Amino acid sequence: MEVKILDGKKISEEIRNHIVNEVKKLKANYGITPGLSVVLVGDDAASHVYVSMKEKACKKVGFHSEVYKLPKETTQQELLNLINKLNNDEKIHGILVQLPLPKGIDEHLINSHIAPTKDVDGFHAVNTGKLFLGKESFIPCTPKGILELIKRTGEDITGKHAVVIGRSNIVGKPVAILLLKENATVTICHSKTKNLDKYVQTADIVVAAVGVPELIKGNMIKKGAIVIDAGTRKVNNKLVGDVEFEEASKKASWITPVPGGVGPMTITMLLENTLKAAKAQCE
Ligand SMILES: Nc1nc2c(c(=O)[nH]1)N[C@@H](CN(C=O)c1ccc(C(=O)N[C@@H](CCC(=O)O)C(=O)O)cc1)CN2
């Protein structure tokens, strides 16, 4: 059986083309242009790259986009003041604070200051709680993108054993909840899990989100498994995922590449969430 590649770039393009049409309809019917504000504090190089990608993606689908680049000395109060202003700005339907934030700024306090209706990252406690309860909410972009990729395989998730490696609030925990909602049997592994290979070997779906290059070896993968790699680390100036791609490809039925798998889907899901916020705010 030959492995099939889950091409995040190609799938993103299809979804983004659909968003372009939705934006045109929203403008024509309601005179509304979806607006996203991205706030970046400090000089983390990768964050600057991701924010530029978000800005470019917004412009390409016809959104109004604002980027606030603040120095690393910015105080928590200054950041809260900016969020207050954006919460009350009618042109802005989505607000996002790029993570990680510099030391001394409380990420949870900041995220919980964003109006839940504009929380397109889905990190506000209200949206996290709704996700946990299985209610309609903004779903964090990377987990939402991962679920979309798994669905694109056409495989039925019900009853499958999904092993999520990583327990972050941004990826591991929400993706586990989403898979549970799709009736998968979910196991969450993390840095303190003993005998990780024993869990991965039984997985029909593997979601790796730990940021440890090639932690998941090809010989851990069960034949026919769907393998989703959400890890990205630079090693010798090259992006490397959490999965040993070449070897895992010999066993998997579907696999995501790094780069070009989960990453582009993260930004596409942000566009989807912003469109959803704009639609909800014009109802
Ligand atoms: N507020 C948020 N902060 C962060 C999030 C998030 O969802 N919200 N996620 C990550 C970073 N991230 C988006 O912000 C992100 C990471 C990677 C990619 C991506 O497309 N990667 C490409 C490779 C890009 C490169 O060459 O470096 C790929 O995998 O193909 C997009 C978005 C942490 N912070």
The ligand as an SDF file (V2000), in Angstrom:
LIG
                    3D

 34 36  0  0  0  0  0  0  0  0999 V2000
   -1.8830   33.2270   18.9710 N   0  0  0  0  0  0  0  0  0  0  0  0
   -1.3180   32.1320   18.4490 C   0  0  0  0  0  0  0  0  0  0  0  0
   -0.0140   31.9240   18.6100 N   0  0  0  0  0  0  0  0  0  0  0  0
    0.5520   30.7900   18.0690 C   0  0  0  0  0  0  0  0  0  0  0  0
   -0.2330   29.8720   17.3380 C   0  0  0  0  0  0  0  0  0  0  0  0
   -1.6170   30.1160   17.2280 C   0  0  0  0  0  0  0  0  0  0  0  0
   -2.3920   29.3100   16.6280 O   0  0  0  0  0  0  0  0  0  0  0  0
   -2.1160   31.2600   17.7740 N   0  0  0  0  0  0  0  0  0  0  0  0
    0.3740   28.7900   16.7000 N   0  0  0  0  0  0  0  0  0  0  0  0
    1.8200   28.7240   16.5810 C   0  0  0  0  0  0  0  0  0  0  0  0
    2.4260   29.4410   15.4090 C   0  0  0  0  0  0  0  0  0  0  0  0
    1.6200   29.5860   14.1820 N   0  0  0  0  0  0  0  0  0  0  0  0
    0.6140   30.4820   14.1840 C   0  0  0  0  0  0  0  0  0  0  0  0
    0.5410   31.4190   14.8930 O   0  0  0  0  0  0  0  0  0  0  0  0
    2.0150   28.9550   12.9570 C   0  0  0  0  0  0  0  0  0  0  0  0
    3.0360   28.0470   12.8980 C   0  0  0  0  0  0  0  0  0  0  0  0
    3.4470   27.5040   11.6670 C   0  0  0  0  0  0  0  0  0  0  0  0
    2.8060   27.8690   10.4950 C   0  0  0  0  0  0  0  0  0  0  0  0
    3.2360   27.3870    9.1590 C   0  0  0  0  0  0  0  0  0  0  0  0
    2.5640   27.5960    8.1830 O   0  0  0  0  0  0  0  0  0  0  0  0
    4.3890   26.7450    9.0560 N   0  0  0  0  0  0  0  0  0  0  0  0
    4.9150   26.3360    7.7870 C   0  0  0  0  0  0  0  0  0  0  0  0
    6.3990   26.5900    7.7550 C   0  0  0  0  0  0  0  0  0  0  0  0
    6.7240   28.0410    7.8770 C   0  0  0  0  0  0  0  0  0  0  0  0
    8.2050   28.3240    7.9200 C   0  0  0  0  0  0  0  0  0  0  0  0
    8.8340   28.2190    6.8760 O   0  0  0  0  0  0  0  0  0  0  0  0
    8.7250   28.6600    8.9930 O   0  0  0  0  0  0  0  0  0  0  0  0
    4.6180   24.8560    7.5390 C   0  0  0  0  0  0  0  0  0  0  0  0
    4.5270   24.0850    8.5060 O   0  0  0  0  0  0  0  0  0  0  0  0
    4.5090   24.5010    6.3780 O   0  0  0  0  0  0  0  0  0  0  0  0
    1.7720   28.7740   10.5700 C   0  0  0  0  0  0  0  0  0  0  0  0
    1.3840   29.2970   11.7780 C   0  0  0  0  0  0  0  0  0  0  0  0
    2.4510   29.3110   17.8440 C   0  0  0  0  0  0  0  0  0  0  0  0
    1.8740   30.5650   18.2070 N   0  0  0  0  0  0  0  0  0  0  0  0
  1  2  1  0
  2  3  2  0
  2  8  1  0
  3  4  1  0
  4  5  2  0
  4 34  1  0
  5  6  1  0
  5  9  1  0
  6  7  2  0
  6  8  1  0
  9 10  1  0
 10 11  1  0
 10 33  1  0
 11 12  1  0
 12 13  1  0
 12 15  1  0
 13 14  2  0
 15 16  1  0
 15 32  2  0
 16 17  2  0
 17 18  1  0
 18 19  1  0
 18 31  2  0
 19 20  2  0
 19 21  1  0
 21 22  1  0
 22 23  1  0
 22 28  1  0
 23 24  1  0
 24 25  1  0
 25 26  2  0
 25 27  1  0
 28 29  2  0
 28 30  1  0
 31 32  1  0
 33 34  1  0
M  END
$$$$
